[in-house]
C-alpha cells in the first residue's frame, strides 16, 4: 500500500525491488542506443549466439555466463504482472534498414519474421540479409523483393502473400539511421523513472480525487497523514480493533458518541449525528457551507 503513488492512496515510497529492475533496465537502454561501444561488441561476441540485433541475442542468446549477464537476460520476465515489460517497451524505428536483420529482428508484426513464418524462413535465399538488401527504391518508393530457393507450393504462396502484406506497411527511409526507441517516453530514450512507473502501474488501479486533496501543500503533514489513515479506514476504531482480534470490544462496537451505529472511520467522522453537529458548528464559525459525504 505505501509503495503506491499518493494520488492512488499510497505514500509514494519506492518499491526497492521494482526500482532495482528499472535501474537494471538501463543496460537494455544502452544496448539499444550505443552502437559503437566496445563493451557492447565484447558482450555480443561472447553471448550473441546466432546473431540478429541486440534484443534478439539478449533474450535468445547463450545462457549462463556472469551473474550480471544472467540478470540482464532475466529482466524481461521477472515481474508476474509485467511479463515482457522491457522488450515490449522498445520499438525499432526503421530508417535505411542497414542495421536491421530482415528475418531475426523484431521490426514488423511484434516478433521476428523467422518465428512468425518459419516455413518461409527455411526456403529463403536471404536468411542473413538486412532489410536494405531485401528490395530497392524505385521512383521514390520502396519495393520489397523476396527470393526463394525453389518454387513455392500453393499453401506457401498464401504465407508469402501474408508476409508481403505485413511488410508493405513498413517503408525503408534512405539516409535515415535505424534506431530503437523507448515507447514510454516522448523523446524515445529509456529512463529509470518511466520504467518504474510502468512496473508500478499494474498495482495502481483507481485514482481518487480525495487523495490528491489530502496531500495539499497547505495542510500540515501530520494532519494530512491522519486524513490519509481515515480515508483508508486504518485508524483504531472499534470495528478495526475487533478485526485485529482485540476482544475487549467484542461485545460493544457501537459508537460511543451516539450509541446507534457500529464505529468505523466513515461513521465516526461523517455519519455520526454528533460529528455532523460539530461539522455544522465549525462551518458556522468559518462562515462556509459544507456537504458531508461518507465517500471520497
Secondary structure as UniProt FT lines:
FT   TURN            2..3
FT   HELIX           6..8
FT   HELIX           16..24
FT   HELIX           26..33
FT   TURN            35..36
FT   HELIX           38..47
FT   TURN            49..50
FT   HELIX           54..60
FT   HELIX           67..74
FT   HELIX           75..77
FT   HELIX           80..82
FT   TURN            83..86
FT   HELIX           87..89
FT   STRAND          90..93
FT   TURN            102..104
FT   TURN            109..110
FT   HELIX           113..116
FT   HELIX           118..122
FT   TURN            127..128
FT   HELIX           131..133
FT   STRAND          135..138
FT   TURN            139..140
FT   STRAND          141..144
FT   HELIX           154..167
FT   TURN            168..169
FT   TURN            174..175
FT   STRAND          179..182
FT   TURN            183..184
FT   TURN            186..187
FT   HELIX           192..201
FT   TURN            202..203
FT   HELIX           209..214
FT   TURN            217..218
FT   HELIX           221..231
FT   TURN            232..233
FT   HELIX           238..243
FT   TURN            244..245
FT   HELIX           247..249
FT   TURN            250..251
FT   TURN            256..258
FT   HELIX           265..266
FT   HELIX           267..271
FT   HELIX           273..286
//
